[in-house]
Amino acid sequence: MTELTRLTAAETAAAVASGETSAVEVAKAHLDRIAAVDEKVHAFLHVDTEGALKAAKAVDDKRAAGEKLGPLAGVPLALKDIFTTKGIPTTVGSKILEGWIPPYDATLTARLKQAGIVILGKTNMDEFAMGSSTENSAYGPTGNPWDLTRIPGGSGGGSSAALASFQAPLAIGTDTGGSIRQPAAVTGTVGVKPTYGGVSRYGMVAFSSSLDQGGPCARTVLDAALLHEVIAGYDPMDSTSIDAPVPPVVEAARNGDVRGLRVGVVKEFAGEGYQAGVMERFNDSVELLRELGAEVVELSCPSFQYALAAYYLIAPSEASSNLARFDGLRYGLRVGDDGTRSAEDVTALTREAGFGPEVKRRIMLGTYALSSGYYDAYYGSAQKVRTLISRDFERAFGQVDVVISPTTPTTAFPIGERVDDPMAMYLADLCTIPANLAGNSAMSVPCGLASEDGLPVGLQIIAPAMADDRLYRVGAAVEAAFTARWGHSLLEEAPQL
């Protein structure tokens, strides 16, 4: 039997359900893998060995009793440390929540547990999901398993690195401006941002409430679809949750037929700043889709050029409001409470010690954009641009079924290269941000290695809201065709840790 950590999630679930292996054996194999390699990768902030083995045993007991198992029962998962987990820490990559143990589970966490998925632990991330490299974590950076001196993407680099280093077959990320798709692209994995409101945000620590969206991360398109189906669906605890059936994502992932599908290529997603090797792999993907029977249509979405600027006004503004709750008085870190200082002083000292530089930068940006005299000029104007971007997408989807682009303009850059250049860092999300501003669904799927550096490149697929199944249909077709061409999955070419 193939080494347990190398199986897909679908294969693992089938092996557990048939009795070929046990959920406990699978969990132990992954915990052993974490113990062997994570000191180098630093994908996890907390490993819940006891909880994982207990959950795995519950799956085995259920099977022994003759009960039917769910499609992912017994499959291990790495959970981004932004979702509350009852009884184990949730830090959001920040010192301000160091040691905080939530008293409740996020809706997404509860759904994972109900499905029999084994949560291995919590993964590293940019503090409060603010970043594109996982270097903004208060607990140190994560390395990219393809090259440990390079970034694994951000903000969900821990989750993507756990997948690429075979520490978990499934992971959960969140995507505010590309934090699922960008890490997937630079690690050669699959990442999906569902339609905004498609997955509950209850219990997900908020960064920018009108943009944040949890979603599935995996090594194959089918695995991502199976996880998507588990976590998606209406939640009355979340006022932005969509009360509608989950699109048929698993069926689409098993289908993978793009004949007759209209695929849009947006001219604004190219030009200066795009690495030559990334564009080569993207052009290969366009030709591949033509060969598979899709019709390729060139489009222009002129408002996309303003997406980055609009995002970096809207997201910091909402962060400024959301992070006001971290005051040192109710939970988490508290500094300076010696009986001589006022509540205001304690709050100021706590935030100074607890928030990192990037979080402070975005709070200041957002507070300024919302301030009297500047609200209309900055925040109000950004919201108008957001409307224009949504209209561009509406026009595009009047002509095509999906839009494709490179996921990121470049491959994984070296750790430390952009730390002192926020603008260069922000440009990593150039292609991913428009889908967040419009609330559309989007996916990154591997499409090869860049010729300059031999590092993974991602193809981004964008579909209209509540048409998430189209992502899986196109993603499955691309994955199958490239795997057949290469003779193996892309991750088989990754260096062995």
C-alpha positions as CSV (number, residue, x, y, z in Angstrom):
1,M,0.0,0.0,0.0
2,T,1.2,3.5,-0.8
3,E,2.6,5.4,2.1
4,L,-0.4,6.8,4.0
5,T,0.8,10.4,3.9
6,R,1.0,10.2,0.0
7,L,-2.7,9.2,-0.5
8,T,-5.2,11.7,-1.7
9,A,-8.1,12.5,0.7
10,A,-10.5,10.5,-1.4
11,E,-8.2,7.5,-1.4
12,T,-7.6,7.8,2.4
13,A,-11.4,7.9,3.1
14,A,-12.0,4.9,0.9
15,A,-9.2,3.0,2.6
16,V,-10.6,3.8,6.1
17,A,-14.2,3.0,5.0
18,S,-13.1,-0.4,3.5
19,G,-11.1,-1.4,6.6
20,E,-7.9,-1.5,4.5
21,T,-6.4,0.8,7.2
22,S,-7.8,2.6,10.3
23,A,-8.3,6.3,10.9
24,V,-6.0,6.0,13.9
25,E,-3.2,4.6,11.7
26,V,-3.7,7.4,9.2
27,A,-3.6,10.0,12.0
28,K,-0.5,8.5,13.5
29,A,1.3,8.5,10.1
30,H,0.6,12.2,9.6
31,L,1.5,13.1,13.2
32,D,4.8,11.2,12.6
33,R,5.3,13.2,9.4
34,I,4.7,16.4,11.3
35,A,7.3,15.4,13.9
36,A,9.8,14.6,11.2
37,V,9.6,17.6,9.0
38,D,7.7,20.5,10.6
39,E,10.7,21.8,12.5
40,K,12.1,22.8,9.1
41,V,8.8,23.9,7.5
42,H,7.0,25.5,10.5
43,A,3.6,25.0,9.0
44,F,1.9,24.4,12.4
45,L,1.5,26.7,15.4
46,H,-0.2,24.0,17.5
47,V,-0.4,20.2,17.0
48,D,-3.4,18.6,18.8
49,T,-2.0,15.0,19.0
50,E,-4.5,13.9,21.7
51,G,-7.5,15.5,20.0
52,A,-6.6,14.0,16.6
53,L,-6.2,10.5,17.9
54,K,-9.4,10.7,19.8
55,A,-11.3,11.9,16.7
56,A,-9.7,9.2,14.6
57,K,-10.7,6.5,17.1
58,A,-14.3,7.8,17.0
59,V,-14.3,7.2,13.3
60,D,-13.0,3.6,13.7
61,D,-15.5,2.9,16.4
62,K,-18.3,4.2,14.1
63,R,-17.2,1.9,11.3
64,A,-16.8,-1.1,13.7
65,A,-20.4,-0.5,14.8
66,G,-21.6,-0.7,11.2
67,E,-22.5,2.9,10.8
68,K,-22.1,4.6,7.5
69,L,-19.1,7.0,7.2
70,G,-19.1,10.3,5.5
71,P,-17.0,10.8,2.3
72,L,-14.1,12.3,4.2
73,A,-14.4,10.4,7.5
74,G,-10.9,9.7,9.0
75,V,-9.1,12.1,6.7
76,P,-6.6,14.4,8.5
77,L,-6.8,18.2,8.0
78,A,-4.7,21.2,8.9
79,L,-6.8,24.2,10.1
80,K,-5.7,27.8,9.6
81,D,-5.4,29.4,13.1
82,I,-8.1,31.9,12.4
83,F,-11.0,29.6,13.2
84,T,-12.1,29.2,16.8
85,T,-11.5,25.7,18.2
86,K,-13.0,24.8,21.5
87,G,-10.3,23.7,24.0
88,I,-7.2,24.4,21.8
89,P,-5.5,27.7,21.1
90,T,-6.6,30.2,18.4
91,T,-3.9,32.9,18.0
92,V,-4.6,34.3,14.4
93,G,-0.8,34.5,14.2
94,S,-0.7,37.3,16.7
95,K,0.8,37.9,20.2
96,I,-2.4,39.7,21.2
97,L,-4.2,36.3,21.3
98,E,-1.2,34.2,22.5
99,G,-2.5,31.4,24.7
100,W,-6.2,32.2,24.2
101,I,-8.4,29.1,24.3
102,P,-11.8,29.6,22.7
103,P,-14.9,28.4,24.6
104,Y,-16.7,27.4,21.3
105,D,-16.1,26.0,17.9
106,A,-16.5,28.1,14.7
107,T,-19.3,26.7,12.5
108,L,-16.7,25.5,10.0
109,T,-14.8,23.7,12.8
110,A,-18.0,22.1,13.9
111,R,-18.9,20.9,10.4
112,L,-15.4,19.3,10.0
113,K,-15.9,17.4,13.3
114,Q,-19.4,16.3,12.3
115,A,-18.0,14.9,9.0
116,G,-15.5,12.8,10.9
117,I,-12.5,14.8,9.6
118,V,-9.5,14.6,11.9
119,I,-8.1,18.0,12.8
120,L,-4.3,17.7,13.3
121,G,-3.8,21.2,14.5
122,K,-3.7,24.9,13.7
123,T,-1.5,26.3,10.9
124,N,0.7,29.4,10.8
125,M,-0.5,32.5,9.1
126,D,0.2,36.2,8.6
127,E,-1.0,38.1,11.7
128,F,-4.8,38.6,11.4
129,A,-4.5,37.3,7.8
130,M,-2.7,40.6,6.8
131,G,0.0,39.6,4.4
132,S,1.1,37.7,1.3
133,S,4.0,35.7,2.6
134,T,3.3,34.4,6.2
135,E,6.3,36.5,7.3
136,N,4.0,38.7,9.3
137,S,3.3,35.9,11.8
138,A,4.3,36.8,15.3
139,Y,5.6,33.2,15.6
140,G,8.1,33.3,12.7
141,P,7.8,32.6,9.0
142,T,6.9,29.3,7.3
143,G,9.1,27.9,4.5
144,N,7.9,26.8,1.1
145,P,8.5,23.0,0.8
146,W,9.8,23.5,-2.8
147,D,12.6,25.7,-1.4
148,L,12.6,26.5,2.3
149,T,14.3,29.8,1.7
150,R,11.2,31.0,-0.1
151,I,7.7,32.1,1.0
152,P,4.8,29.6,0.9
153,G,2.4,32.4,0.1
154,G,0.1,34.3,2.5
155,S,-1.8,34.8,4.6
156,G,-2.4,31.0,4.7
157,G,1.1,29.8,4.1
158,G,1.0,27.3,6.9
159,S,-2.0,25.5,5.3
160,S,-0.4,25.4,1.9
161,A,3.0,24.3,3.2
162,A,1.3,21.5,5.3
163,L,-0.2,20.1,2.0
164,A,2.9,20.5,-0.1
165,S,5.1,18.8,2.5
166,F,2.6,15.9,2.9
167,Q,1.9,16.7,6.5
168,A,-1.9,16.7,5.7
169,P,-4.0,15.8,2.7
170,L,-6.5,18.6,3.4
171,A,-6.4,22.1,4.8
172,I,-8.6,25.1,5.4
173,G,-7.6,28.6,4.5
174,T,-9.3,32.0,4.4
175,D,-9.3,34.4,1.4
176,T,-9.7,38.2,1.8
177,G,-7.6,39.3,-1.2
178,G,-6.1,36.0,-2.3
179,S,-4.9,34.3,0.8
180,I,-6.1,30.8,-0.3
181,R,-5.3,31.0,-4.0
182,Q,-1.9,32.8,-3.8
183,P,-0.4,30.2,-1.4
184,A,-1.8,27.4,-3.5
185,A,-0.2,28.8,-6.6
186,V,3.3,29.1,-5.1
187,T,3.2,25.6,-3.5
188,G,1.7,23.6,-6.4
189,T,-1.5,22.8,-4.6
190,V,-5.2,23.5,-5.1
191,G,-7.0,26.4,-3.3
192,V,-10.6,27.6,-3.6
193,K,-12.3,30.8,-2.6
194,P,-16.0,30.0,-2.6
195,T,-18.6,32.6,-3.4
196,Y,-18.8,35.2,-0.6
197,G,-21.3,33.9,1.9
198,G,-21.0,30.3,0.7
199,V,-19.1,29.2,3.8
200,S,-20.0,30.5,7.2
201,R,-17.8,33.1,8.8
202,Y,-19.2,32.5,12.3
203,G,-16.2,31.9,14.6
204,M,-13.7,33.1,12.0
205,V,-11.7,36.0,13.5
206,A,-12.6,39.0,11.3
207,F,-10.1,41.0,9.2
208,S,-12.3,42.6,6.6
209,S,-15.9,41.4,7.0
210,S,-17.1,42.2,3.5
211,L,-14.2,40.3,1.9
212,D,-13.2,37.5,4.2
213,Q,-14.1,34.0,3.0
214,G,-13.1,30.5,4.3
215,G,-12.4,27.8,1.8
216,P,-10.9,24.4,1.0
217,C,-7.2,23.7,0.3
218,A,-6.1,20.3,-1.1
219,R,-3.6,18.5,-3.4
220,T,-6.3,17.6,-5.9
221,V,-9.4,19.2,-7.4
222,L,-11.6,16.4,-6.3
223,D,-10.3,16.5,-2.7
224,A,-11.0,20.3,-2.6
225,A,-14.6,19.6,-3.9
226,L,-15.3,17.0,-1.2
227,L,-14.1,19.4,1.5
228,H,-16.0,22.3,0.0
229,E,-19.2,20.2,0.2
230,V,-18.6,19.6,3.9
231,I,-17.9,23.2,5.0
232,A,-20.4,25.0,2.7
233,G,-24.1,25.8,3.3
234,Y,-26.3,28.2,5.1
235,D,-25.6,29.1,8.7
236,P,-28.2,31.2,10.6
237,M,-25.3,32.3,12.9
238,D,-23.8,34.3,10.0
239,S,-25.9,37.2,8.7
240,T,-23.9,37.1,5.4
241,S,-24.5,33.4,4.8
242,I,-26.4,32.6,1.6
243,D,-29.6,30.6,2.1
244,A,-29.4,28.5,-1.0
245,P,-28.3,25.0,-2.0
246,V,-24.5,24.4,-2.3
247,P,-23.5,24.2,-6.0
248,P,-22.8,20.6,-7.2
249,V,-19.1,20.9,-6.8
250,V,-18.2,17.2,-6.4
251,E,-20.2,16.2,-9.4
252,A,-18.4,18.9,-11.4
253,A,-15.0,17.7,-10.2
254,R,-15.8,14.2,-11.3
255,N,-16.9,15.5,-14.7
256,G,-14.2,17.8,-15.9
257,D,-15.6,18.3,-19.4
258,V,-15.0,21.8,-20.9
259,R,-16.2,21.2,-24.4
260,G,-18.3,24.1,-25.5
261,L,-17.3,26.2,-22.4
262,R,-16.5,29.8,-23.1
263,V,-13.3,30.9,-21.3
264,G,-12.4,34.5,-21.0
265,V,-8.8,35.9,-20.9
266,V,-8.7,39.4,-19.5
267,K,-6.1,41.6,-21.1
268,E,-5.6,43.6,-17.8
269,F,-4.2,40.5,-16.2
270,A,-0.8,40.7,-18.1
271,G,2.0,43.1,-18.8
272,E,4.7,44.8,-16.7
273,G,5.5,43.0,-13.5
274,Y,4.5,39.5,-14.7
275,Q,7.3,36.9,-14.6
276,A,8.1,35.5,-18.1
277,G,7.9,31.9,-16.8
278,V,4.5,32.5,-15.2
279,M,3.1,33.9,-18.5
280,E,4.6,30.9,-20.4
281,R,2.7,28.5,-18.2
282,F,-0.5,30.6,-18.4
283,N,-0.3,30.6,-22.2
284,D,0.2,26.8,-22.1
285,S,-3.0,26.5,-20.1
286,V,-5.0,28.7,-22.6
287,E,-3.8,26.4,-25.4
288,L,-4.6,23.3,-23.4
289,L,-8.2,24.5,-22.8
290,R,-8.6,25.1,-26.5
291,E,-7.4,21.6,-27.2
292,L,-9.9,20.3,-24.7
293,G,-12.7,21.9,-26.7
294,A,-13.2,25.2,-24.8
295,E,-13.8,28.5,-26.7
296,V,-11.3,31.2,-25.7
297,V,-12.5,34.8,-25.7
298,E,-10.4,37.9,-25.1
299,L,-11.9,40.4,-22.8
300,S,-11.2,43.8,-21.3
301,C,-12.1,44.8,-17.7
302,P,-10.7,48.3,-17.4
303,S,-11.7,48.8,-13.8
304,F,-9.5,45.9,-12.7
305,Q,-6.4,48.3,-12.8
306,Y,-7.9,50.1,-9.8
307,A,-8.7,46.9,-7.8
308,L,-5.4,46.9,-5.7
309,A,-5.9,50.6,-4.7
310,A,-9.6,50.1,-3.8
311,Y,-8.8,46.9,-1.8
312,Y,-6.1,48.6,0.3
313,L,-8.6,51.3,1.3
314,I,-11.6,49.0,2.0
315,A,-9.8,46.2,3.8
316,P,-7.8,48.4,6.2
317,S,-10.9,50.4,6.9
318,E,-12.8,47.3,7.9
319,A,-9.8,46.0,9.9
320,S,-9.6,49.3,11.8
321,S,-13.2,48.7,13.0
322,N,-12.9,44.9,13.6
323,L,-9.7,45.0,15.5
324,A,-11.0,47.7,18.0
325,R,-12.3,44.7,20.1
326,F,-8.7,43.8,21.0
327,D,-8.4,46.2,23.9
328,G,-6.7,44.1,26.6
329,L,-9.7,44.2,28.8
330,R,-11.8,41.3,27.7
331,Y,-9.6,38.5,26.4
332,G,-6.1,37.8,25.2
333,L,-3.0,39.8,26.1
334,R,-3.1,42.5,28.8
335,V,-0.1,44.8,29.4
336,G,0.4,47.4,32.1
337,D,-2.5,46.5,34.4
338,D,-0.7,47.2,37.6
339,G,-3.4,49.2,39.4
340,T,-1.9,52.5,38.6
341,R,-2.9,52.9,34.9
342,S,-6.2,53.8,33.3
343,A,-8.1,51.5,31.0
344,E,-7.1,53.7,28.1
345,D,-3.4,53.3,29.0
346,V,-3.7,49.5,29.4
347,T,-5.4,49.3,26.0
348,A,-2.7,51.4,24.4
349,L,0.2,49.4,26.0
350,T,-1.5,46.1,25.0
351,R,-2.0,47.1,21.4
352,E,1.6,48.4,21.2
353,A,2.9,45.0,22.5
354,G,0.4,42.8,20.9
355,F,0.0,44.0,17.3
356,G,2.8,43.6,14.7
357,P,4.1,46.3,12.3
358,E,1.8,45.2,9.3
359,V,-1.3,45.2,11.5
360,K,-0.5,48.6,12.9
361,R,0.1,49.9,9.4
362,R,-3.3,48.7,8.2
363,I,-5.1,50.0,11.2
364,M,-3.6,53.4,10.7
365,L,-4.4,53.4,7.0
366,G,-8.0,52.3,7.7
367,T,-8.5,54.8,10.5
368,Y,-7.3,57.6,8.3
369,A,-9.5,56.5,5.4
370,L,-12.5,56.6,7.6
371,S,-11.7,59.9,9.3
372,S,-13.8,63.0,9.1
373,G,-13.0,64.9,5.9
374,Y,-11.5,61.9,4.1
375,Y,-14.3,59.3,4.2
376,D,-15.8,60.3,0.9
377,A,-12.5,61.0,-0.8
378,Y,-11.0,57.6,0.1
379,Y,-13.3,54.9,1.5
380,G,-16.4,56.2,-0.4
381,S,-14.4,56.4,-3.7
382,A,-13.0,52.9,-3.1
383,Q,-16.6,51.5,-2.8
384,K,-17.5,53.1,-6.1
385,V,-14.6,51.4,-7.7
386,R,-15.8,48.2,-6.2
387,T,-19.1,48.6,-7.9
388,L,-17.3,49.3,-11.3
389,I,-15.3,46.1,-10.8
390,S,-18.5,44.1,-10.2
391,R,-20.0,45.6,-13.3
392,D,-17.0,44.6,-15.4
393,F,-17.4,41.0,-14.1
394,E,-21.1,41.1,-15.0
395,R,-20.3,42.2,-18.5
396,A,-17.6,39.5,-18.8
397,F,-19.9,36.8,-17.6
398,G,-22.4,37.9,-20.1
399,Q,-19.9,36.7,-22.8
400,V,-18.1,33.8,-21.1
401,D,-18.7,31.1,-18.5
402,V,-15.4,31.5,-16.6
403,V,-12.5,34.0,-16.6
404,I,-8.9,32.7,-16.3
405,S,-5.6,34.4,-15.4
406,P,-2.3,33.7,-13.7
407,T,-3.0,33.4,-10.0
408,T,0.1,35.4,-9.1
409,P,2.4,37.6,-11.2
410,T,5.5,35.8,-10.0
411,T,6.6,32.5,-8.4
412,A,7.5,32.3,-4.7
413,F,10.0,35.0,-3.8
414,P,12.8,34.7,-1.2
415,I,11.9,35.1,2.5
416,G,12.9,38.7,3.5
417,E,13.0,40.1,-0.1
418,R,9.8,42.2,0.3
419,V,9.6,42.7,4.0
420,D,10.7,46.4,3.8
421,D,8.7,47.1,0.6
422,P,4.9,47.0,1.4
423,M,4.0,47.9,-2.2
424,A,6.0,45.1,-3.7
425,M,4.4,42.7,-1.2
426,Y,0.9,44.0,-2.0
427,L,1.4,43.4,-5.7
428,A,1.4,39.6,-5.1
429,D,-2.4,39.8,-4.9
430,L,-2.8,41.8,-8.1
431,C,-4.7,39.0,-9.9
432,T,-6.7,37.7,-7.0
433,I,-8.2,40.8,-5.4
434,P,-10.9,41.6,-8.1
435,A,-12.8,38.4,-7.3
436,N,-12.9,39.3,-3.6
437,L,-14.2,42.8,-4.3
438,A,-17.0,41.3,-6.5
439,G,-17.8,38.3,-4.2
440,N,-17.2,35.8,-7.0
441,S,-15.9,32.3,-6.6
442,A,-12.3,31.5,-7.7
443,M,-9.8,28.7,-7.7
444,S,-6.0,28.2,-8.2
445,V,-4.9,25.0,-9.8
446,P,-1.3,24.0,-10.7
447,C,-0.3,24.5,-14.3
448,G,3.5,23.7,-14.3
449,L,6.8,25.1,-13.3
450,A,8.4,28.4,-14.3
451,S,11.3,28.0,-16.6
452,E,13.6,30.5,-14.7
453,D,13.4,28.9,-11.3
454,G,11.6,25.6,-11.5
455,L,9.0,26.8,-9.0
456,P,5.2,26.2,-9.2
457,V,2.8,28.4,-11.2
458,G,-0.9,28.6,-10.6
459,L,-3.8,29.0,-13.0
460,Q,-6.6,31.1,-11.6
461,I,-10.2,30.3,-12.6
462,I,-13.0,32.8,-11.7
463,A,-16.7,32.0,-11.9
464,P,-19.8,34.0,-11.1
465,A,-21.3,34.0,-7.6
466,M,-23.0,30.7,-6.8
467,A,-21.5,29.1,-9.9
468,D,-18.7,27.4,-7.9
469,D,-19.2,24.2,-9.7
470,R,-17.8,25.8,-12.9
471,L,-14.4,26.2,-11.1
472,Y,-14.3,22.5,-10.4
473,R,-15.3,21.5,-13.9
474,V,-12.5,23.6,-15.4
475,G,-10.0,22.8,-12.7
476,A,-10.6,19.0,-13.0
477,A,-10.1,19.2,-16.8
478,V,-6.8,21.2,-16.5
479,E,-5.6,18.9,-13.7
480,A,-6.3,15.7,-15.6
481,A,-4.8,16.9,-18.9
482,F,-1.6,18.2,-17.3
483,T,-1.2,15.1,-15.1
484,A,-1.5,13.0,-18.3
485,R,1.0,15.2,-20.1
486,W,3.5,15.2,-17.2
487,G,2.9,11.5,-16.2
488,H,2.4,12.5,-12.6
489,S,1.1,15.2,-10.4
490,L,3.2,18.4,-10.0
491,L,4.0,17.7,-6.4
492,E,5.9,14.6,-7.4
493,E,8.6,17.0,-8.7
494,A,8.9,18.8,-5.3
495,P,12.2,18.2,-3.4
496,Q,11.9,15.5,-0.7
497,L,12.2,17.0,2.8
